[in-house]
Amino acid sequence: MSGESYILMGVSGSGKSLIGNKAAARLGAKFIDGDDLHPAKNIDKMSASIPLTDEDRLPWLARLNDASYSLYKKNETGLIVCSALKKRYRDLLRQGSPNVHFLWLDGDYDTILGRMAKREGHFMPVELLNSQFSALERPGADEQDVARIDISHDIDNVVEQCVQAVATLRKTTAPD
């Protein structure tokens, strides 16, 4: 199937960019890092340890939705990095593109905190991790287009889980 978007979602530090790059390569998909689509004012706020508001996120989510729509209309497959922490954000990302799915990189606070403390060159400071977990609305059974990926494993295992989840999502959404 083509014209698909797989949104790698999760709190900051869950490995979205790293895993997304590797999974996209394995799947032969385009990789789009949603962090690159943040407006400058959002990056400045996060760099100053100020959590984004829903209002701050709306223009960013619109850009991501446009990227997903472009993939759909060009019959391409892509992995897009986006925290997609709230259900209403995921609903916005679903608009206009019938082949949007989510790969939820799920991990506990301590695991992610340890990973964030080791990374360099990212504008999202460790101090905002609490706000990420507070904002997270864990996908429920009503979101059939979300696959949970356990990030407590090594990188290769997490990438393999993503590849397998894409295969499963494709089977469950393929036209009869």
Secondary structure, DSSP 8 states (H G I E B T S, - for coil): --SEEEEEE-STTS-HHHHHHHHHHHHT-EEEEGGGGS-HHHHHHHHTT----HHHHHHHHHHHHHHHHHHHHTT-EEEEE----SHHHHHHHHTT-TTEEEEEEE--HHHHHHHHHH--S-SS-GGGHHHHHHH-----TT-TTEEEEETTS-HHHHHHHHHHHHHHHHHHHS--
